[in-house]
């Protein structure tokens, strides 16, 4: 993958953040930041200005839906991908209505992350034609 994306990982689980970071590094992403909850994600999105955010839906404090809404209202260009475990499908429709770019099912796999990054890069390239 040639294009470098700035990626923010937001999940309250350290293990999931590490797994996602490892997958992103395999995809040769170099600029990766992490946030442990929705409040931190909104703050990091403001300062780090990511191209892509992987956002857990269920988190303490501010959940992924609230954080998505805030991030998109401040910067509509940021692509937010919701990460959902079983049982959060009802939240997915709301997330997509609020402007989520896509969603991936947990446990996160290299294939699902690669496919989202490729889709984003391909859309970006076709926008510049």
Secondary structure, DSSP 8 states (H G I E B T S, - for coil): --S--EEEEE-S-HHHHHHHHHHHHHTT--EEEEESSHHHHHHHHHHH--SEEEEES--SSS-HHHHHHHHHHH-TTSEEEEEE-TT-HHHHHHHHHTT--EEEESS--HHHHHHHHHHHHHHHHHHT-
